[in-house]
Amino acid sequence: MAGMGKRMRPHTLTIPKPLIPIAGKPIVHRLVEDIAGVVSETISEVGFVINRSFGSEVEESLKEVAASIGAEGKIYYQDDPLGTAHALYCAQEMLDGNVIVAYADTLFKADFVLDKEQDGIIWVHQVEDPSAFGVVNVDESNVITDFVEKPETFISDLAIIGIYYFKDGEALRNELKYLIENDIRNSGEYQITNALDNMKDKGVQFVPGKVDEWLDCGNKDATVHTNQRYLEYIKEELVHREISGMENSVIIHPVYVGNDVKIKNSVVGPYVSIGDNTRIRNSRIQNSILQTNTTVDNANLENSMLGNHVTLKLSSSDFSIGDYNSVVENMHD
């Protein structure tokens, strides 16, 4: 998660993309919980590969994410954007024994338990247009035979979602080391798919792990959609949550409401997440994410993301506003 999240600007100007909230929790927190949900035993360590510029406050919040599932959080730095294999090698000390690798801007829903006796598992999802993704091909025994990046002709519709299991983490570490020491790159970067190919050629058998739903958080629209899906997953939990601070207002679930939120003369929902200490008045909000300490007045919002410490007093819809911005309509003009 060392990237700067340029497709998510302005929201990533102040926080890294994996800390943007989905249904009240940061993306990376949801991801760690999802992975823990398919692992049948306790996870002992969670390593986060980040950019050093994220700072100590972010690092502490990530360690808290690991602690939430009973694991020790460890921080590693990738200072140069040299690809996925290089990022993993930055955390080489953790590549030992059973290892799961995940990209921190992808979420999923799955109904299975990880089979740790497999040599390796590449989690995939069936897609309509495989040309935009890395895909896998499998044989009649359901063993992966090929990894193909953005195929121009149809190879398979099983797209790699960016979550991998390795029974032997040391074997992965050795292949990453080989790529870097021999400067083996694709488009200027060290790629994990090259390591996977080398492991496969040495007899490691990878099988696909299929997920029920694959949720992207790569840009504003995708993140708002992912928020919608997660709110649907936890709808029953939300319906029974007590919401204080309501005055002459209506909540249409599923809606997540944080602590010390005030809502007056408004209709909120469905599919809205509201961060702590946010104020909403005389507004209609649906299918949107509002982060913390934000004020919305006389607005009509849909398919929108508002960051932290935003002031919005405007009649409009479909916004993407970063942290510490104010947008106020002059009603006298």
C-alpha positions as CSV (number, residue, x, y, z in Angstrom):
1,M,0.0,0.0,0.0
2,A,2.9,2.3,-0.7
3,G,1.3,4.1,-3.7
4,M,0.1,7.7,-3.5
5,G,-3.4,6.9,-4.7
6,K,-3.4,9.5,-7.5
7,R,-6.7,8.2,-9.0
8,M,-8.4,9.0,-5.6
9,R,-7.3,12.6,-5.4
10,P,-8.1,15.0,-3.7
11,H,-8.9,12.4,-0.9
12,T,-5.4,11.0,-0.9
13,L,-3.7,14.4,-0.5
14,T,-4.0,14.1,3.3
15,I,-4.4,10.4,4.0
16,P,-3.3,7.2,2.1
17,K,-6.1,5.6,0.1
18,P,-6.3,2.4,2.2
19,L,-7.4,4.6,5.2
20,I,-10.4,6.0,3.4
21,P,-13.5,4.7,5.3
22,I,-15.9,2.1,3.9
23,A,-19.1,1.7,6.0
24,G,-17.3,3.3,8.9
25,K,-14.0,1.5,8.8
26,P,-10.8,2.1,6.7
27,I,-10.5,0.1,3.5
28,V,-7.4,-1.7,4.8
29,H,-9.3,-2.6,8.1
30,R,-12.1,-4.2,6.1
31,L,-9.6,-6.1,4.0
32,V,-7.7,-7.5,7.1
33,E,-11.1,-8.6,8.6
34,D,-12.1,-10.2,5.3
35,I,-8.9,-12.2,5.1
36,A,-9.1,-13.2,8.8
37,G,-12.7,-14.4,8.0
38,V,-11.4,-17.1,5.6
39,V,-8.4,-18.2,7.6
40,S,-9.2,-21.1,10.0
41,E,-6.5,-20.2,12.6
42,T,-5.1,-17.2,14.3
43,I,-3.1,-14.7,12.2
44,S,0.1,-13.9,14.1
45,E,1.5,-10.9,12.1
46,V,0.2,-8.4,9.6
47,G,2.8,-6.4,7.7
48,F,2.0,-3.1,6.0
49,V,4.3,-2.0,3.1
50,I,3.9,1.8,3.0
51,N,5.5,5.0,1.8
52,R,7.7,6.6,4.5
53,S,5.9,9.9,4.0
54,F,2.6,8.5,5.5
55,G,3.9,9.4,9.0
56,S,3.8,8.0,12.5
57,E,0.1,8.6,13.0
58,V,-0.8,6.4,10.0
59,E,1.7,3.8,11.2
60,E,0.1,3.6,14.6
61,S,-3.4,3.3,13.1
62,L,-2.2,0.4,11.0
63,K,-0.8,-1.4,14.0
64,E,-4.2,-1.0,15.6
65,V,-5.8,-2.7,12.6
66,A,-3.6,-5.7,13.1
67,A,-4.3,-5.7,16.9
68,S,-8.0,-5.8,16.2
69,I,-7.6,-9.4,14.9
70,G,-5.1,-10.3,17.6
71,A,-2.0,-9.9,15.4
72,E,1.2,-7.9,15.7
73,G,1.4,-5.1,13.2
74,K,4.7,-4.4,11.4
75,I,5.6,-1.5,9.2
76,Y,7.9,-1.7,6.1
77,Y,8.8,1.1,3.7
78,Q,8.9,1.1,-0.1
79,D,10.5,4.4,-0.9
80,D,10.7,3.9,-4.7
81,P,7.7,2.7,-6.8
82,L,9.5,-0.3,-8.3
83,G,6.6,-2.7,-8.6
84,T,4.7,-5.4,-6.6
85,A,7.6,-7.8,-6.3
86,H,9.8,-5.1,-4.9
87,A,7.2,-4.0,-2.5
88,L,6.9,-7.6,-1.1
89,Y,10.6,-7.9,-0.9
90,C,10.6,-4.8,1.4
91,A,8.9,-7.1,3.9
92,Q,11.1,-10.1,3.2
93,E,11.6,-10.9,6.9
94,M,7.9,-11.9,7.1
95,L,8.1,-14.2,4.1
96,D,8.4,-17.5,6.0
97,G,5.9,-20.3,6.4
98,N,2.2,-19.7,5.5
99,V,1.8,-16.2,4.0
100,I,-1.1,-14.2,2.5
101,V,-0.3,-11.3,0.3
102,A,-3.0,-8.7,-0.5
103,Y,-3.2,-5.3,-2.3
104,A,-4.8,-2.8,0.0
105,D,-7.2,-1.2,-2.5
106,T,-9.3,-4.4,-3.2
107,L,-12.0,-5.9,-1.1
108,F,-14.0,-9.1,-1.5
109,K,-16.7,-11.3,-0.2
110,A,-16.2,-15.1,-0.1
111,D,-17.8,-18.1,1.5
112,F,-15.0,-20.6,1.9
113,V,-12.2,-21.5,4.4
114,L,-8.6,-21.2,3.1
115,D,-7.1,-24.6,2.4
116,K,-3.6,-24.0,3.8
117,E,-2.4,-27.4,2.5
118,Q,-2.4,-26.1,-1.1
119,D,1.0,-25.0,-2.4
120,G,-0.5,-21.7,-3.4
121,I,-3.8,-20.0,-4.1
122,I,-4.4,-17.1,-6.5
123,W,-7.8,-15.5,-5.7
124,V,-9.7,-14.7,-8.8
125,H,-13.1,-13.4,-10.0
126,Q,-14.9,-13.9,-13.2
127,V,-15.1,-10.7,-15.3
128,E,-16.8,-9.7,-18.5
129,D,-13.7,-7.9,-20.0
130,P,-10.6,-9.8,-19.1
131,S,-8.4,-7.6,-21.3
132,A,-8.2,-5.0,-18.6
133,F,-6.8,-7.5,-16.0
134,G,-4.2,-10.1,-15.3
135,V,-5.8,-13.5,-15.7
136,V,-5.1,-17.1,-15.0
137,N,-5.6,-20.2,-17.2
138,V,-6.3,-23.6,-15.6
139,D,-6.1,-27.2,-16.7
140,E,-8.7,-30.0,-16.3
141,S,-7.4,-30.5,-12.7
142,N,-8.1,-26.9,-11.8
143,V,-4.4,-26.1,-11.5
144,I,-3.1,-22.8,-12.9
145,T,-1.1,-23.2,-16.0
146,D,-0.6,-19.6,-17.1
147,F,-0.5,-16.1,-15.8
148,V,-1.3,-13.5,-18.5
149,E,-1.3,-9.7,-18.0
150,K,-4.0,-7.9,-19.9
151,P,-4.5,-10.5,-22.7
152,E,-5.3,-9.0,-26.1
153,T,-7.0,-12.2,-27.2
154,F,-9.3,-14.3,-25.0
155,I,-7.3,-16.6,-22.6
156,S,-9.5,-16.7,-19.6
157,D,-12.1,-14.6,-17.8
158,L,-10.7,-15.4,-14.3
159,A,-9.1,-12.1,-13.2
160,I,-6.5,-12.0,-10.5
161,I,-7.9,-9.8,-7.7
162,G,-4.6,-9.2,-5.9
163,I,-4.8,-11.7,-3.0
164,Y,-2.4,-14.7,-2.9
165,Y,-1.7,-17.5,-0.5
166,F,1.7,-19.2,-0.3
167,K,2.3,-22.3,1.8
168,D,6.1,-21.7,1.6
169,G,6.8,-18.0,2.1
170,E,10.6,-18.6,1.9
171,A,10.2,-20.0,-1.6
172,L,8.5,-16.7,-2.6
173,R,11.2,-14.7,-0.9
174,N,13.9,-16.5,-2.9
175,E,12.1,-15.8,-6.2
176,L,11.7,-12.1,-5.3
177,K,15.4,-11.9,-4.4
178,Y,16.3,-13.5,-7.7
179,L,14.3,-11.0,-9.7
180,I,15.8,-8.0,-8.0
181,E,19.4,-9.3,-7.9
182,N,19.2,-10.1,-11.6
183,D,17.3,-6.9,-12.4
184,I,14.4,-8.7,-14.1
185,R,11.7,-6.1,-14.8
186,N,8.6,-5.6,-16.9
187,S,7.9,-2.0,-17.9
188,G,10.6,-0.8,-15.5
189,E,9.1,-2.6,-12.5
190,Y,9.6,-5.9,-10.6
191,Q,6.4,-7.9,-11.0
192,I,5.0,-10.6,-8.7
193,T,3.8,-12.5,-11.8
194,N,7.4,-13.2,-12.8
195,A,8.0,-14.8,-9.4
196,L,4.8,-16.8,-9.7
197,D,5.9,-18.1,-13.1
198,N,9.3,-19.2,-11.7
199,M,7.7,-21.0,-8.8
200,K,5.2,-22.7,-11.1
201,D,8.1,-23.9,-13.4
202,K,9.8,-25.4,-10.3
203,G,6.8,-27.5,-9.5
204,V,4.7,-25.3,-7.2
205,Q,1.0,-25.9,-8.0
206,F,-1.2,-22.9,-7.8
207,V,-5.0,-23.2,-7.7
208,P,-7.6,-20.5,-8.1
209,G,-9.6,-19.3,-5.1
210,K,-12.9,-17.9,-6.4
211,V,-14.6,-15.1,-4.5
212,D,-18.3,-14.3,-4.6
213,E,-17.8,-10.6,-5.1
214,W,-14.7,-8.4,-5.9
215,L,-14.9,-4.8,-4.9
216,D,-12.6,-2.1,-6.2
217,C,-11.6,1.1,-4.4
218,G,-9.4,2.5,-7.2
219,N,-11.4,5.8,-7.8
220,K,-14.2,7.8,-6.3
221,D,-17.1,6.1,-8.1
222,A,-15.8,2.6,-7.4
223,T,-15.3,3.5,-3.7
224,V,-18.8,4.8,-3.4
225,H,-20.1,1.6,-5.0
226,T,-18.0,-0.5,-2.6
227,N,-19.4,1.5,0.3
228,Q,-22.9,0.7,-1.0
229,R,-22.2,-3.1,-1.2
230,Y,-20.6,-3.2,2.3
231,L,-23.6,-1.3,3.8
232,E,-25.8,-4.0,2.3
233,Y,-23.7,-6.8,3.8
234,I,-24.1,-5.3,7.3
235,K,-27.6,-3.9,6.9
236,E,-29.1,-6.0,9.8
237,E,-26.5,-4.7,12.2
238,L,-27.1,-1.1,11.1
239,V,-30.9,-1.3,11.5
240,H,-30.5,-2.1,15.1
241,R,-28.0,0.6,15.9
242,E,-29.3,3.5,18.0
243,I,-28.8,6.9,16.3
244,S,-28.8,9.9,18.5
245,G,-28.6,13.5,17.4
246,M,-31.6,13.2,15.0
247,E,-34.1,16.0,14.7
248,N,-37.1,16.0,12.3
249,S,-35.1,13.6,10.0
250,V,-35.5,10.3,8.3
251,I,-32.9,7.5,7.9
252,I,-33.4,5.1,5.0
253,H,-31.2,2.1,5.7
254,P,-28.6,0.9,5.1
255,V,-26.8,3.9,6.6
256,Y,-23.7,4.0,8.9
257,V,-23.7,6.9,11.3
258,G,-20.6,7.6,13.4
259,N,-20.3,9.1,16.9
260,D,-21.6,12.6,17.8
261,V,-23.4,13.1,14.4
262,K,-26.2,15.7,14.3
263,I,-28.9,15.4,11.6
264,K,-31.6,18.0,11.3
265,N,-34.5,18.4,8.8
266,S,-32.9,15.9,6.4
267,V,-33.4,12.6,4.7
268,V,-30.3,10.4,4.7
269,G,-30.0,7.1,2.8
270,P,-29.9,4.6,1.4
271,Y,-26.2,3.7,1.2
272,V,-24.7,6.5,3.1
273,S,-21.7,6.4,5.5
274,I,-21.3,9.4,7.9
275,G,-18.1,9.9,10.0
276,D,-17.8,11.2,13.6
277,N,-18.7,14.7,14.5
278,T,-20.4,15.5,11.2
279,R,-23.4,17.9,10.9
280,I,-26.2,17.6,8.3
281,R,-29.0,20.1,8.0
282,N,-31.8,20.7,5.5
283,S,-30.3,18.1,3.1
284,R,-31.1,15.0,1.1
285,I,-28.1,12.6,0.9
286,Q,-27.9,9.1,-0.7
287,N,-25.3,6.7,-2.0
288,S,-22.4,8.8,-0.5
289,I,-19.5,8.8,1.9
290,L,-19.1,11.7,4.4
291,Q,-16.0,11.6,6.5
292,T,-15.4,13.2,9.9
293,N,-15.9,16.8,11.2
294,T,-17.8,17.8,8.1
295,T,-20.8,20.2,7.7
296,V,-23.5,19.8,5.0
297,D,-26.2,22.4,4.8
298,N,-29.0,22.8,2.1
299,A,-27.4,20.2,-0.2
300,N,-28.7,17.4,-2.4
301,L,-26.0,14.8,-2.6
302,E,-25.8,11.5,-4.5
303,N,-22.8,9.4,-5.6
304,S,-20.5,11.7,-3.6
305,M,-17.5,11.6,-1.4
306,L,-16.7,14.4,1.1
307,G,-13.4,14.3,3.1
308,N,-12.7,15.4,6.6
309,H,-13.3,18.9,7.8
310,V,-15.4,19.9,4.8
311,T,-18.0,22.6,4.8
312,L,-20.6,22.3,2.0
313,K,-23.5,24.7,1.7
314,L,-24.7,24.2,-1.8
315,S,-27.6,22.7,-3.8
316,S,-26.0,20.2,-6.1
317,S,-25.1,16.5,-6.5
318,D,-22.2,14.1,-7.4
319,F,-19.3,15.7,-5.5
320,S,-15.7,14.6,-4.7
321,I,-14.3,17.0,-2.2
322,G,-11.1,16.5,-0.3
323,D,-10.2,17.4,3.3
324,Y,-10.3,20.9,4.7
325,N,-12.3,22.4,1.8
326,S,-15.3,24.8,2.0
327,V,-17.9,25.2,-0.7
328,V,-20.5,27.8,0.0
329,E,-23.1,29.0,-2.4
330,N,-23.8,32.8,-2.2
331,M,-27.6,32.9,-2.1
332,H,-27.7,36.6,-2.8
333,D,-26.0,36.4,-6.3
